[in-house]
């Protein structure tokens, strides 16, 4: 059995789920550890995966009285994971960073269970920075992460993505109130949405339509009612909070405007979609900013900091991407195929490396 510690955000959970699915396809047993009644518990339930609950509290960036309870919850959750490890006897523990990974990784260290990490971001989170030295191996998505750890412990593999992102899907634009030929702009603010991005898009929707664009707009759940009502009769604008059709939107868009989470960036690369990246300023360790900077330096996307986000700056960058679209796409096409799932699984599976001793 392989035990996963992944939770908090989709960027931590989705890579672990992709790896778990591939392991199951190779007859491995897996289980997940995470917070009860959380995003990870919901996503595991939807995928039919075994889930073991704990309660661990995140560290907030601002000073708050809630921090007083952090040591108590960390210790309790670590003991809970130790019990799970003794009960289920996993052959290894695999963590993808974030606060949920903390007690899972600590329990693996205490019980001497082989520990593996995957770091998706260009700047490693505090959990991996503190505990990476105890890991048997750290899989990374960026060269810049490797400088934080011994070279012999790091392997650059990219970010595991859901195969559905690149699997061709039938697309009927009329089903979304759109035309066959107009270029499509995809706005991805995340399942919770981005108020800053939503407000700015709202200001420029008429201009986008006048410029010939049609818009797939993920407002997030909190803003869905507002904008879906406002644009209910506007042809060429499809509003959604969350949609299973997101892979279809990725594959049929011309440009994207998105946050700079590692998972989103990996999906944009996979579908070869040029993007304007607007990092979430409050992301842990400001990692989204570092992610966006690296993409801009590679010529794969452009960075727009939220403090500089206005209708004018956004329209200017949309024009820039449109005018240089072929150059961005050519650079995206030059990227190697994302094989991170198969690479990671090939290392974890038995018989691949005589140093591994995993029973599946």
C-alpha positions in Angstrom: 0.0 0.0 0.0 1.1 3.6 -0.7 -0.2 6.3 1.6 -0.7 9.8 0.3 -0.6 13.1 2.3 -2.3 15.7 0.1 -4.8 18.4 0.9 -5.7 22.0 1.3 -5.9 23.0 -2.3 -6.6 21.4 -5.6 -3.0 22.1 -6.6 -1.8 19.7 -3.9 -4.6 17.1 -4.3 -4.9 16.7 -8.1 -1.3 15.6 -8.7 -1.6 13.0 -5.9 -4.9 11.7 -7.4 -3.3 11.4 -10.9 -0.5 9.3 -9.4 -2.9 7.2 -7.3 -5.0 6.4 -10.4 -2.0 5.1 -12.2 -0.8 3.1 -9.3 -4.3 1.5 -9.0 -4.1 0.7 -12.7 -0.9 -1.2 -11.8 -2.6 -3.2 -9.0 -1.3 -1.1 -6.2 -3.5 -0.3 -3.1 -3.5 3.4 -2.1 -5.1 5.5 0.7 -5.2 9.2 1.4 -4.9 11.1 4.7 -6.4 14.5 5.0 -8.8 16.8 6.9 -12.3 15.5 7.5 -15.0 17.4 5.5 -12.4 19.0 3.3 -11.7 19.4 -0.4 -9.4 16.4 -0.3 -12.1 14.2 1.4 -14.6 15.3 -1.3 -12.3 14.6 -4.2 -11.2 11.2 -2.8 -14.9 10.3 -2.3 -15.7 11.3 -5.9 -12.8 9.1 -7.1 -13.7 6.2 -4.9 -10.5 6.3 -2.9 -9.9 5.2 0.7 -9.7 8.2 2.9 -8.4 8.4 6.5 -9.4 11.6 8.4 -7.3 13.8 10.7 -7.6 17.3 11.8 -4.6 19.6 11.1 -4.7 23.4 11.1 -2.9 25.6 8.6 -0.5 28.4 9.5 -2.0 31.7 8.6 0.2 34.4 7.1 -1.2 37.1 9.5 -1.0 37.0 13.3 -4.1 35.3 14.7 -5.1 33.7 18.0 -5.8 30.5 16.0 -2.1 29.9 15.9 -2.2 29.0 19.6 -4.0 25.8 18.7 -1.6 24.9 15.9 0.9 22.8 18.0 -2.0 20.9 19.6 -3.6 19.9 16.3 -0.2 19.1 14.7 0.8 16.8 17.6 -2.7 15.1 17.7 -2.8 14.6 13.9 0.7 13.3 13.8 -0.2 10.6 16.4 -3.3 9.8 14.4 -1.2 9.2 11.3 1.3 7.1 13.2 -1.7 4.9 14.2 -2.8 4.7 10.6 0.7 3.7 9.5 0.9 0.9 12.1 -2.6 -0.3 11.2 -2.2 -0.3 7.4 1.6 -0.7 7.1 2.1 1.3 3.9 5.3 0.5 2.0 5.9 4.2 1.5 4.4 7.6 2.2 4.0 10.2 -0.6 3.3 13.8 0.2 2.6 16.8 -2.1 3.3 19.7 0.2 0.9 22.0 2.0 -0.1 22.0 5.6 -1.9 18.6 5.4 1.4 17.0 4.4 3.1 18.1 7.6 1.8 15.5 10.1 1.8 12.8 7.5 5.4 13.3 6.7 6.4 13.7 10.3 4.6 10.4 11.1 6.5 8.7 8.2 9.8 9.9 9.7 8.9 8.7 13.2 7.8 5.3 12.0 10.8 5.0 9.6 8.5 4.6 6.6 10.2 5.7 3.3 9.1 9.2 2.6 8.7 10.8 -0.9 7.7 14.4 -1.8 6.5 16.1 -4.9 6.9 19.9 -5.1 4.9 21.5 -7.9 5.9 25.1 -7.3 9.0 27.1 -8.3 9.5 28.0 -4.7 9.1 25.1 -2.2 6.6 25.4 0.6 7.6 25.4 4.3 6.6 21.7 4.8 9.0 20.4 2.2 11.7 22.9 3.1 11.7 21.7 6.7 11.2 18.0 6.1 12.7 17.4 2.7 16.0 16.4 4.2 14.4 13.3 5.6 12.8 12.2 2.3 14.2 9.4 0.3 13.4 11.3 -2.9 11.9 14.7 -3.9 10.2 15.0 -7.2 10.2 18.5 -8.6 8.6 20.5 -11.4 11.2 23.2 -11.6 14.9 23.5 -11.8 14.8 26.3 -9.2 13.5 24.0 -6.5 16.5 21.7 -6.7 18.8 24.3 -5.1 17.1 23.8 -1.8 17.9 20.1 -1.5 20.8 17.7 -2.1 21.2 17.0 -5.8 21.1 13.2 -5.2 17.6 13.5 -3.6 15.9 15.5 -6.3 14.4 14.3 -9.6 12.8 16.8 -12.0 9.6 15.2 -13.4 7.1 18.0 -14.0 3.6 18.2 -12.5 1.3 15.2 -12.7 -1.9 16.2 -14.5 -5.2 14.5 -15.2 -5.2 12.7 -18.5 -8.6 14.2 -19.2 -6.9 17.6 -19.9 -5.3 16.3 -23.1 -7.8 13.7 -24.1 -9.8 15.0 -27.1 -13.3 15.9 -26.3 -16.1 16.6 -28.8 -17.0 20.3 -28.9 -20.2 21.9 -30.0 -19.9 25.7 -29.6 -23.6 26.2 -30.1 -24.2 24.3 -26.8 -22.4 27.1 -25.0 -24.0 29.9 -27.1 -20.9 30.4 -29.2 -19.9 30.4 -32.8 -17.7 28.0 -34.6 -15.0 30.4 -35.8 -14.5 33.2 -33.2 -11.4 33.0 -31.0 -12.2 31.9 -27.4 -10.8 33.5 -24.3 -10.7 31.3 -21.2 -10.7 33.0 -17.7 -9.8 30.5 -14.9 -10.1 32.1 -11.5 -10.3 28.8 -9.7 -13.2 27.0 -8.1 -13.5 29.8 -5.5 -13.0 32.4 -8.2 -11.1 35.7 -8.0 -13.0 38.9 -7.2 -10.2 41.0 -8.6 -10.1 39.1 -11.9 -13.9 39.0 -12.1 -14.4 42.7 -11.6 -11.8 43.5 -14.2 -13.3 41.1 -16.8 -16.7 42.5 -16.1 -15.4 46.0 -17.2 -14.0 44.7 -20.5 -16.5 42.1 -21.7 -18.1 44.6 -24.2 -14.6 45.4 -25.6 -13.7 41.7 -25.8 -16.9 41.0 -27.8 -16.3 44.0 -30.0 -12.8 42.7 -30.7 -14.3 39.4 -31.9 -13.6 37.2 -28.8 -16.0 34.9 -27.1 -15.5 34.1 -23.4 -15.4 31.0 -21.2 -15.5 32.6 -17.8 -15.0 30.6 -14.6 -16.3 33.0 -11.9 -16.1 30.6 -9.0 -19.1 29.7 -6.9 -19.2 32.9 -4.9 -19.6 35.2 -7.9 -21.5 32.8 -10.2 -25.1 34.1 -9.5 -24.1 37.7 -10.0 -22.4 37.3 -13.3 -24.5 34.5 -14.7 -27.6 36.7 -14.3 -25.9 39.8 -15.7 -24.8 38.0 -18.9 -27.6 35.5 -19.2 -28.7 37.0 -22.5 -25.2 37.9 -23.8 -24.2 35.7 -26.7 -20.6 34.7 -26.7 -20.2 34.7 -22.9 -20.4 31.4 -21.1 -20.3 31.7 -17.3 -19.6 28.8 -15.0 -18.6 28.3 -11.3 -17.2 24.9 -11.9 -17.7 22.6 -14.9 -16.7 19.1 -15.9 -16.3 20.6 -19.4 -13.2 22.5 -18.3 -10.9 20.2 -20.4 -13.0 21.0 -23.4 -12.7 24.7 -22.8 -8.9 24.4 -22.4 -8.6 22.6 -25.7 -10.8 25.0 -27.7 -9.5 28.3 -26.3 -7.1 30.7 -28.0 -5.8 32.6 -24.9 -6.2 32.3 -21.2 -6.3 34.5 -18.2 -5.5 32.6 -15.0 -4.1 32.5 -11.6 -0.5 31.1 -11.4 -1.0 27.9 -9.4 1.4 25.2 -10.4 -1.4 22.9 -11.5 -3.0 25.5 -13.7 0.3 26.3 -15.3 1.0 22.6 -16.0 -2.5 22.3 -17.7 -1.9 25.4 -19.8 1.4 23.9 -21.0 -0.2 20.6 -21.7 -2.8 22.1 -24.0 -0.3 24.7 -25.5 -2.4 27.7 -24.4 -0.7 31.1 -24.1 -1.8 32.9 -20.9 -1.8 36.0 -18.8 -0.9 34.9 -15.3 -2.2 36.9 -12.4 -0.6 35.5 -9.2 -2.7 35.3 -6.0 -0.8 37.9 -3.8 -1.7 36.0 -0.6 -0.4 32.6 -1.8 1.9 30.8 0.7 5.5 32.0 0.3 4.2 34.1 -2.6 4.8 31.0 -4.7 2.4 31.9 -7.5 4.5 35.0 -8.2 7.6 32.9 -8.5 5.7 30.4 -10.8 4.6 33.3 -13.1 8.0 34.8 -13.2 9.5 31.5 -14.3 6.9 31.1 -17.1 7.5 34.6 -18.3 11.2 34.1 -18.4 10.7 31.0 -20.6 8.5 33.0 -22.9 5.5 30.7 -22.2 3.2 33.3 -20.6 3.1 36.9 -19.4 3.0 38.1 -15.8 0.5 40.7 -14.6 0.7 41.4 -10.9 -2.7 42.0 -9.2 -1.6 45.4 -7.9 -1.2 46.4 -11.6 -4.4 44.8 -12.8 -6.7 47.3 -14.5 -9.0 47.0 -17.5 -6.4 48.9 -19.5 -3.4 46.8 -18.5 -5.4 43.6 -19.1 -6.5 44.6 -22.5 -3.0 45.7 -23.4 -1.6 42.2 -22.6 -4.5 40.5 -24.4 -3.4 42.4 -27.5 0.2 41.5 -26.9 -0.6 37.8 -26.7 -2.8 38.0 -29.7 -0.1 39.8 -31.8 2.6 37.3 -30.7 0.4 34.3 -30.5 2.3 32.1 -32.9 5.6 32.7 -31.0 4.1 31.7 -27.7 2.5 28.6 -29.2 5.8 27.6 -30.9 7.6 27.8 -27.6 4.8 25.8 -25.9 5.0 23.2 -28.6 8.7 22.8 -28.0 8.1 21.6 -24.5 8.5 17.9 -23.9 5.4 15.8 -23.4 4.2 15.7 -19.8 5.1 12.2 -18.6 5.4 13.0 -14.9 2.8 10.5 -13.8 4.4 7.5 -15.6 7.9 8.6 -14.5 7.0 8.9 -10.8 5.0 5.6 -10.9 7.8 3.8 -12.6 10.1 4.8 -9.7 7.6 3.8 -7.1 6.5 0.5 -8.6 8.4 -2.7 -7.6 11.0 -4.2 -9.9 11.9 -0.9 -11.4 14.8 -0.2 -9.1 16.4 -2.9 -6.9 16.7 -0.3 -4.1 12.9 -0.1 -3.8 11.0 -2.7 -1.9 7.3 -2.0 -2.4 4.6 -4.6 -2.1 1.5 -3.8 -4.1 
